[in-house]
């Protein structure tokens, strides 16, 4: 898959939106390594939660341009705008919706779900101070002034991840797949065990050591009855 161009995004944009980094490129590499599976899946709806700059969903939208509708959601209006601009500048067709996680998405409709969540272990107090779970119809100047909410994951770095996984059965289509980025401190083996108990299959699809962190991509599908 082609890595999207981001020259249109400025330093001012990156004061409001998460800049693509090693975790972003690991997720891109994981998708590229699984293109044969994705081609066989023939997804109709692909969704990235928390798209930030939009590089991941743009790359996928270009690769699946003739077969899938690609959407992005983000709690940050600046990220929604950046995602649309990245798609436009790279000739990709997708739409970006401002909402919390999958609030605006029809149940059991997502064939490919991508999530690079806030995964850094922080105190819950720090997470709550950013009001991640506030009503998004109300403007939150603190959220828009900084990027803490894009990486602060609360206890075990999993508050947002766990919230999503609790809804996973209602999100994925019958043949759907989730690609989830995790940090070693997020306890991926524990997450895998919990997913198996909920009738999902979860494997470490790709992993990479980067300075100061060890990252994983989990590939999650439904167990076949």
C-alpha positions as CSV (number, residue, x, y, z in Angstrom):
1,X,0.0,0.0,0.0
2,X,1.1,3.5,-0.8
3,X,2.0,5.7,2.2
4,X,-0.1,8.9,1.8
5,X,1.5,12.3,1.3
6,X,1.1,14.6,4.2
7,X,2.9,17.8,3.0
8,X,-0.4,19.7,3.1
9,X,-0.5,19.4,6.9
10,X,1.5,22.0,8.8
11,X,3.0,22.3,12.2
12,X,-0.1,24.3,13.2
13,X,-2.2,21.2,12.3
14,X,0.0,19.0,14.4
15,X,-0.7,21.2,17.4
16,X,-4.2,19.9,17.2
17,X,-3.9,16.5,15.5
18,X,-1.8,13.5,16.2
19,X,1.2,13.4,13.8
20,X,1.9,10.1,12.0
21,X,4.6,8.2,13.9
22,X,6.0,4.7,14.3
23,X,2.7,3.3,15.6
24,X,0.9,4.7,12.5
25,X,3.5,3.1,10.2
26,X,3.2,-0.3,12.0
27,X,-0.5,-0.3,11.4
28,X,0.1,0.5,7.7
29,X,2.6,-2.3,7.5
30,X,0.2,-4.7,9.2
31,X,-2.5,-3.9,6.6
32,X,-0.1,-4.2,3.7
33,X,1.0,-7.7,5.0
34,X,-2.6,-8.8,5.1
35,X,-3.8,-7.5,1.7
36,X,-4.4,-11.0,0.4
37,X,-6.8,-11.6,3.3
38,X,-8.5,-8.2,2.8
39,X,-8.9,-8.9,-1.0
40,X,-10.6,-12.2,-0.2
41,X,-12.8,-10.6,2.5
42,X,-14.1,-8.1,-0.1
43,X,-15.2,-5.5,2.6
44,X,-18.0,-3.2,1.9
45,X,-17.5,-0.9,4.9
46,X,-14.1,0.0,6.3
47,X,-13.9,2.3,9.4
48,X,-11.0,3.9,11.3
49,X,-11.8,5.1,14.8
50,X,-9.6,8.1,15.8
51,X,-8.2,8.8,12.4
52,X,-6.1,11.8,13.4
53,X,-4.2,13.0,10.3
54,X,-6.0,10.4,8.1
55,X,-3.0,8.6,6.8
56,X,-4.2,5.0,7.6
57,X,-7.8,5.2,6.3
58,X,-6.6,7.2,3.2
59,X,-4.1,4.4,2.4
60,X,-6.8,1.8,2.7
61,X,-9.3,3.8,0.8
62,X,-6.9,4.1,-2.1
63,X,-6.2,0.4,-2.1
64,X,-9.9,-0.6,-1.9
65,X,-11.2,2.3,-4.0
66,X,-13.4,0.2,-6.3
67,X,-14.9,-2.2,-3.7
68,X,-15.4,-0.5,-0.3
69,X,-16.9,2.5,1.4
70,X,-14.3,4.0,3.8
71,X,-15.2,6.1,6.8
72,X,-13.4,7.7,9.7
73,X,-14.6,8.9,13.0
74,X,-12.8,11.1,15.5
75,X,-13.8,13.0,18.6
76,X,-11.7,15.9,17.5
77,X,-13.1,18.2,14.8
78,X,-9.6,19.2,13.7
79,X,-8.8,15.6,13.0
80,X,-12.0,15.1,11.0
81,X,-10.9,18.1,8.9
82,X,-7.3,16.8,8.5
83,X,-8.6,13.4,7.5
84,X,-10.7,14.9,4.7
85,X,-7.8,17.0,3.5
86,X,-5.4,14.1,3.5
87,X,-7.9,12.0,1.4
88,X,-8.4,14.9,-1.0
89,X,-4.7,15.5,-1.5
90,X,-4.1,11.8,-2.1
91,X,-7.0,11.3,-4.5
92,X,-8.9,9.0,-2.1
93,X,-12.6,8.9,-1.6
94,X,-13.8,8.7,2.1
95,X,-15.8,10.6,4.6
96,X,-15.0,11.6,8.2
97,X,-17.6,11.9,10.9
98,X,-17.2,13.7,14.3
99,X,-18.4,11.3,16.9
100,X,-17.3,9.2,19.9
101,X,-16.0,5.8,18.8
102,X,-18.8,4.3,16.7
103,X,-21.8,6.3,17.9
104,X,-22.8,7.2,14.4
105,X,-22.3,3.8,12.8
106,X,-25.0,1.2,12.2
107,X,-24.7,-2.0,14.3
108,X,-22.9,-5.0,12.9
109,X,-22.0,-3.3,9.6
110,X,-18.2,-2.8,9.8
111,X,-16.2,-5.3,7.7
112,X,-12.7,-3.8,8.5
113,X,-12.2,-1.8,11.7
114,X,-9.0,0.0,12.4
115,X,-8.1,1.5,15.8
116,X,-4.9,3.1,17.1
117,X,-6.2,4.1,20.5
118,X,-4.9,6.3,23.2
119,X,-2.7,3.6,24.7
120,X,-0.2,5.3,27.0
121,X,-0.6,4.3,30.7
122,X,-1.7,7.4,32.7
123,X,-3.6,8.0,35.8
124,X,-7.4,8.0,35.4
125,X,-7.4,11.5,36.8
126,X,-5.3,12.7,33.9
127,X,-7.7,11.0,31.5
128,X,-10.8,12.4,33.2
129,X,-9.3,15.9,33.1
130,X,-9.4,15.8,29.3
131,X,-13.1,14.8,29.4
132,X,-12.8,12.0,26.9
133,X,-16.2,10.8,27.6
134,X,-18.1,14.0,27.7
135,X,-21.0,14.8,25.5
136,X,-19.4,15.7,22.1
137,X,-22.2,18.2,21.3
138,X,-20.4,20.5,23.7
139,X,-17.2,22.2,22.6
140,X,-14.3,21.4,24.7
141,X,-11.6,24.0,24.4
142,X,-9.1,22.0,26.5
143,X,-9.4,19.1,24.1
144,X,-8.8,21.3,21.1
145,X,-5.8,23.0,22.7
146,X,-3.7,19.9,23.2
147,X,-3.1,16.3,22.2
148,X,-3.2,14.6,25.6
149,X,-6.5,12.9,24.8
150,X,-5.0,11.3,21.7
151,X,-2.5,9.3,23.7
152,X,-3.6,9.2,27.4
153,X,-5.1,5.8,28.0
154,X,-5.8,5.8,31.7
155,X,-5.3,2.7,33.8
156,X,-3.2,0.1,31.9
157,X,-3.6,2.5,28.9
158,X,-6.9,0.7,28.1
159,X,-9.8,2.8,29.2
160,X,-10.8,3.7,25.6
161,X,-9.8,0.3,24.2
162,X,-11.9,-1.5,26.7
163,X,-14.8,0.7,26.0
164,X,-14.6,-0.2,22.3
165,X,-14.1,-4.0,22.9
166,X,-17.2,-4.1,25.1
167,X,-19.1,-3.0,22.0
168,X,-17.2,-5.1,19.4
169,X,-20.0,-7.7,19.0
170,X,-22.3,-4.9,17.9
171,X,-19.8,-3.3,15.6
172,X,-18.3,-6.0,13.4
173,X,-20.2,-7.6,10.6
174,X,-20.4,-11.4,10.6
175,X,-17.2,-11.7,8.7
176,X,-15.6,-8.5,10.1
177,X,-12.1,-8.0,11.3
178,X,-10.5,-5.6,13.8
179,X,-6.9,-4.4,13.6
180,X,-6.0,-3.0,17.0
181,X,-2.7,-1.4,18.0
182,X,-1.5,-2.0,21.5
183,X,1.5,-1.3,23.7
184,X,3.1,-4.1,25.8
185,X,1.9,-2.3,28.9
186,X,-1.7,-2.7,27.7
187,X,-1.4,-6.4,28.5
188,X,-2.2,-7.8,25.1
189,X,-2.3,-11.4,26.3
190,X,-5.0,-10.5,28.8
191,X,-7.0,-8.8,26.1
192,X,-6.6,-11.8,23.8
193,X,-7.9,-14.0,26.6
194,X,-10.9,-11.7,27.2
195,X,-11.7,-11.7,23.5
196,X,-11.6,-15.5,23.3
197,X,-14.0,-15.7,26.2
198,X,-16.4,-13.5,24.1
199,X,-16.2,-15.8,21.1
200,X,-13.6,-13.9,19.1
201,X,-10.3,-15.1,17.7
202,X,-7.4,-12.8,18.4
203,X,-3.8,-13.1,17.3
204,X,-0.7,-11.0,17.4
205,X,-0.6,-10.2,13.7
206,X,2.6,-8.0,13.8
207,X,4.9,-6.6,16.5
208,X,7.7,-4.1,16.6
209,X,10.2,-2.6,19.0
210,X,10.7,1.1,18.7
211,X,12.6,3.4,21.0
212,X,11.0,3.3,24.4
213,X,8.1,1.1,23.4
214,X,7.1,-2.4,22.2
215,X,4.0,-2.4,19.9
216,X,1.6,-5.0,18.7
217,X,-1.1,-5.2,16.1
218,X,-3.9,-7.6,17.2
219,X,-6.0,-9.1,14.4
220,X,-9.5,-9.9,15.8
221,X,-12.2,-11.9,14.0
222,X,-15.3,-13.8,15.1
223,X,-15.0,-17.4,15.9
224,X,-16.7,-19.6,13.3
225,X,-19.5,-21.6,15.0
